[in-house]
């Protein structure tokens, strides 16, 4: 067998091994950075069933139809150090029919007519 044919067989064998292991090109992509939304904390409340919620006033630039929304808090430790009136940035998901807070952190207040990070 010619030398080039042996090298070609080795490349094909390596590719087949990667496919069998389940490696795909999209598995090797870095995870996208989370998208944070800016808001101001309006209040905290708890329902009789034990669910804790935070009420957030979203900044107008996000073009969401309701400027104040309630978010379910699954882990109360996320709210440590956050008080009413605080400026925050957060991420959320829609889980089990409710807007659920996935992360929240204090942030500098946005200055009007300036880009807000």
NORKA-V619324 format. One line per field, one symbol per residue. psi: psi as a letter, one per 30 degrees, with the letter a starting at -180 (. if undefined). burial: b if it has 24 or more other C-alpha atoms within 12 Angstrom, else e. Layout:
BEGIN
psi = ???
burial = ???
END
This chain:
BEGIN
psi = kleeeeeeeeeeeeeeeeeefgklefffklkkkkjkkklkkelklklfffkklkjkjkkfffhkekfklkkkjfjfffgkfklkfkklklllljkhgkkkkflklklkkkkkglkk.
burial = eeeeeeeeeeeeeeeeeeeeeeeeeeeeeeeeeeebbbbbbbebeeeeeeebbbbbbbbeeeeeeeeebbbbbbeeeebeebeeebbbbbbbeeeeeeebbbbbbbeeeeeeeeeee
END
